[in-house]
Amino acid sequence: MTDRILALETSAHAASCALVCAEKVEAFAYQDVGLTHSRTLMPMVRGLFENSGLSLADCDYVAVAHGPGSFTGIRIGVAAAKGLAAGAGLHCVGVSTLEAMAQLVPFERSIICCSMDARRGEVYNAIFRSNGVDAPERLCADRPITAEQAAAEARKFAEEHDFSIIHIGDGAELCYNLLIDLPSSRLAPPHLLRQSAVGVAFAAKRAIHEGRACTPDELTAVYLRLSQAERERERARQSNS
């Protein structure tokens, strides 16, 4: 597939964007300095086009990590993707943040344990299996679970398949520290450890092939659990009932 994809990643503390065409990463920008994505994302996208000599008109799709992740971050990324795509008459591709992370480390036979810190003792987690050649195979759905549960499942899958374990994501250390006894369990390399728009682009390529592109109006966020405000409203409703 030779379509050019503009990919956005704003699901956690860092923000990034990338231009990917076929198997080539043409341009990539990343920032993780504590500034809000509402300040950093669009200037990075503009810089990406200015420095590459390309424009949104040269793209075929706008892809975004649409969750799970930070509620605010996901909303910013999805809104940006919808706006950019609508303005240029392009289709959108929403991909799982966790699946996008797995695309960054499928270079050996391993169980890929993708984890994001979901606070309150939980991680957003999904586990994939890589044979070192093909795209990672999903072994479970995205879900919010405890780090202990995620680590136990990763251990089980690794033992079943006699694979090593690679931990990736901003919650990777939470699971890795629970499997410190396994010599075959390790963190992804530092430059690949955090979420990246490059992974979003490669996950989007698969989604496009499977017919999962959508119009900007159809693009939605995937939060997996209620926001804090929604949880508080639900607790108040239950206490008053």
N, C-alpha and C positions, 0 to 999 in steps of 0.2 A: 504494500500500500504506500503510495507516494504523497498522500495528503499531508499538508502542513498543519500542525496543531499548535495553537497558543495554549499553554497550560498554566494554571494558577494554583498555588498552594498557600492557604492561610489558616489551616486547621489548628495550629498551636502557636507557640511563642514566635517562631520564625515565619517569614513570608518569602516566597520565591515565585519566579515565573520563568518559562522556558519556551523556546521555539524548537520543535522537533519535526523533521521531514524524513520519511522513510525510517531508516535506522540511525540517522545522523542528528545529534544535538547541535543545532545551529547557533543557539545563543541561550545563555542562562544567567539569571541574576538572583542573588540570595542575600537576605539581611536578617540578622538576629541580634539586635542591639537594644531591645526593650521598647522601641517606638511602636505605636499602634499601626495596625495594618491599613487603617483608613488614611494614614499619612504616607506610608511607604509603598503600597502595592502599585497604584497607578503611576507614580513617578518611575518605578522600576520598569513597568510595561512600556512607558514612553521611551525610556532609555534603551530598552531592548530593541525597539524598532529603529530608533535613531542610529544606534551603533552598528546594527546589522545591515542597514540599507533596505530593510524590508518594511512592510506595513501590514495593517490588519487586512487590507484588500488582497494580500498575498496568501492569506490563511484560508483554510477550508473548515476548521472547527475551532471552537473555544472549549477547552476542557477544564474542569475544576474538581478538586477534592471536596465533595459535598457532604462529608461526614463519615464517621463520627469525629468529634473534636470540640474545641472551644465554641460555645454557642455564638459568641460575638464574631469570632474569626470565620466560622463557617458562613454566617450571614453576609459578612463583607465579601468573601470570595464568591459566593453564589450570586450576590447582587452585581458584582463587577462582571462576572461571566455573562449574566443575562443582558446587562447593558451593552457590553462590547459586541456580543453576538447579534443582538437586535439591531444595533446601529449599522452593522455591516451586512446584515441579511444572512448570517451564518447559523448553523445548528450548534447546539451545546452538547457536551458529554459530561455527565456527572459520574464520578467514580468513587469507590470506597477509599477513604484515606488509608486504611490498613492494607488493602490490596495494592494501592499505589506504592506503599513502602516495600512490599514484597518484591516488586519489580526491580529494586535497586541491588539485590544481593542473590540472584539465582545462579551464581557462578560455580556451585559445587553441590554435591549430594548432601542435602541438609533439611532439617526442619526449621522453618523460618517463623519465629515467634514475634509477631508484630504487636506492640503494646503502646498505648498512649495513657498518660497519667490522667485519670478521670476524677481524682480527688476522692475524699471520703473512703479511702482504703481500697478503691477499685481502679481497674484499668479497662479501657476499651481494648479489646483483644480479638485477634483472629490468627489462626495458625495455618501455614501453608507447607507443602512439601515440594522440594526442588530436586530434580534429577541431574542438575548441572548443565542441562542442554535446552530443555523446553521451558515454556512459561511456568511459573509456580502453580501447583495444583492446590486449590482451597480444600482444607480439611474440616472447617467449621465455619459457621456464620459469624459475622461481626456481633459482638455482645459486650455488655458491661459486666465484668466479673471481678472477683478479688485476684490480686497478684498471685496468691497461693494457689488458687484454682488454675490460673493460666499456666503457672510453672509446672504444676502437676500434670496437666494435659500435654505440655510440650515434652516433659520427661517420658510420658507413656508413648507418645508417637515416635520419639527418637529410639526408644528401646524396641518397639515393634518393628521398625524398619532398619535398625542398626545405622542410624544417621547421626551426624553431629547436629547441634542446635545453634542457630544464629539469632541473637536478639536484636531487634531494631525498633526505633521509635523513641519518643521522649519519655516513655515509661519503661524502656528496655532494662534499665538498671534495677528496677523493682523486681522483675522476674529473674534476671541474671543472678542477683544476689541470693536468691532462694535455691539456685542450682549450682552454687559455687563448688560443690563436691564433684561435679561432673567435668572431667578434663575436656570433654568434647563440646561443652557449652561455653559460648563466648559472645561478646558484644560485636556488632558490626564495626568495621573500621570507622574512625572518627568522622571522616568526610562523607560517610554514607549513613551515619547513625540516625540523623534527624530526617523528618519528612522533607520531600523535595518535589518541585514541579516536574522534574525529569521523570520521576516515577509515575506521576499523574499522566503525563503524555503517553508513556508506554502502556499503562493500564487502559487509557482511552483508545489506543489503537485496537486493542482486543474488543473493547465495547463497541466500537464502530463496526468492526468485522461481524459482530454478533447482532447488529441492527439495533443497538441501544442508544443511538444518538437521538436527540429530541429538539423541539423548538425551544427558544428561550422561555416562553410562557410555561412550558412543561417541566422545566428544570426545578427541582425541589431540594431542600436540605434534608439530611438524614441525621437526627440527633440521638436516637436510640433510647433516650430517657428524658423525662420532663426537666425543664429549667428549674432553677431554685425558686423563682417567683411562682411557677405553676405548682411546684411541690407545696409551697407555703399556702397557696389558695386551697389545694386539696386537703391539707391538714386542717385548715380552718373550716372547710365545708364539713369534714367528718366530725370535728369537735362540736359543731353546731347542730348536727343531725341527731 
